[in-house]
Amino acid sequence: MRYVCRVAILGALLSAVTSSYSADGITIFRDNCSACHQANAMGAPGIAPPLIGAHWNLLQDPKKNYILQVLASGLTGRITIGTETYNGAMPMFRHLDPDDVAAVANYVLSLNNVTPESLVLTGSDVMAARDKNYKQAEVRALRRSLLKE
């Protein structure tokens, strides 16, 4: 009986740790995104754009569609924000659990004053974005249509 209780307690603790990890967008961001976008999300000159700034205000509805498509499909090639040009390669994050991808997206959106009440992304949203299987040209076209580059 003690063994069953210990296993149950261990299982509950593991579940709690996994749940908190999935919901912790900042930790997932630091582990997977900060190498290029920096820990402060301000980007790396010439390589990775900042994830904070006025350009995010231009990513009007469907804001969540854009961020999800970039995380699901990646984005490569040259982009311009203001007077700065970036030419990096954003990978697809298919190795991450959909809930973890949603947590990162929510974290990035929160950096730009998009409150959780107005836009909360879920693992289901990530799966839907992955199912669309956008090609690079489609992600770039979506960006251009929103930013009018």
NORDA-V28979 format. One record per residue. RES is the residue in one small letter. PHI is phi in whole degrees, 0 to 359 (none if undefined). PSI is psi in radians with two decimals (* if undefined). BURIAL is + if it has 16 or more other C-alpha atoms within 10 Angstrom, else -. Layout:
RES;PHI;PSI;BURIAL
RES;PHI;PSI;BURIAL
This chain:
m;none;-0.72;-
r;300;-0.68;-
y;299;-0.77;-
v;298;-0.75;-
c;296;-0.76;-
r;298;-0.74;-
v;296;-0.73;-
a;297;-0.76;-
i;294;-0.78;-
l;300;-0.75;-
g;298;-0.72;-
a;295;-0.74;-
l;296;-0.76;-
l;298;-0.73;-
s;298;-0.75;-
a;296;-0.74;-
v;296;-0.78;-
t;298;-0.76;-
s;297;-0.75;-
s;291;-0.59;-
y;295;-0.76;+
s;298;-0.59;+
a;272;-0.08;+
d;264;1.41;+
g;300;-0.60;+
i;292;-0.69;+
t;294;-0.78;+
i;295;-0.69;+
f;300;-0.87;+
r;299;-0.65;+
d;285;-0.48;-
n;238;-0.32;-
c;238;-0.47;+
s;291;-0.33;+
a;300;-0.62;-
c;259;-0.80;+
h;272;-0.06;+
q;73;2.71;+
a;299;-0.52;-
n;270;0.07;-
a;65;0.31;+
m;271;0.04;+
g;80;3.09;+
a;236;2.15;+
p;311;2.23;-
g;80;-0.23;-
i;244;-1.07;+
a;235;2.23;+
p;289;2.78;+
p;292;2.58;+
l;259;0.18;+
i;231;2.38;+
g;146;3.06;-
a;300;-0.50;-
h;299;-0.46;-
w;293;-0.50;+
n;294;-0.44;-
l;282;-0.32;-
l;278;1.14;+
q;294;3.11;-
d;312;2.23;-
p;266;1.40;-
k;306;-0.80;+
k;292;-0.52;+
n;297;-0.75;+
y;296;-0.94;+
i;298;-0.67;+
l;293;-0.68;+
q;293;-0.65;+
v;295;-0.77;+
l;291;-0.59;+
a;278;-0.60;+
s;248;-0.25;+
g;80;3.05;+
l;203;2.15;+
t;235;2.81;+
g;100;-3.11;-
r;281;2.31;-
i;227;2.69;+
t;237;2.34;-
i;233;1.96;-
g;64;-2.10;-
t;257;0.01;-
e;262;2.34;-
t;250;2.42;-
y;237;2.45;+
n;221;1.36;+
g;239;-2.94;+
a;225;1.83;-
m;275;2.07;+
p;282;2.82;-
m;288;2.60;-
f;249;0.91;+
r;289;-0.34;-
h;285;-0.26;-
l;268;2.55;-
d;299;2.49;-
p;306;-0.64;+
d;293;-0.59;+
d;291;-0.71;+
v;297;-0.76;+
a;298;-0.69;+
a;297;-0.71;+
v;296;-0.81;+
a;300;-0.78;+
n;297;-0.66;+
y;297;-0.84;+
v;298;-0.75;+
l;297;-0.65;+
s;294;-0.51;-
l;295;-0.36;-
n;251;0.47;-
n;61;0.50;-
v;269;1.92;+
t;284;2.59;-
p;305;-0.54;-
e;294;-0.57;-
s;272;-0.36;-
l;199;1.80;-
v;240;2.09;+
l;267;2.60;+
t;235;2.97;+
g;301;-0.57;+
s;296;-0.67;-
d;297;-0.70;+
v;295;-0.77;+
m;299;-0.70;+
a;296;-0.70;+
a;295;-0.72;+
r;295;-0.66;+
d;295;-0.49;-
k;293;-0.49;-
n;51;0.88;-
y;300;2.49;+
k;274;2.84;-
q;306;-0.75;+
a;299;-0.61;-
e;289;-0.67;-
v;293;-0.74;+
r;295;-0.71;+
a;296;-0.69;-
l;299;-0.78;+
r;300;-0.85;+
r;301;-0.71;-
s;294;-0.55;-
l;276;-0.68;+
l;265;-0.24;+
k;54;0.83;-
e;293;*;-
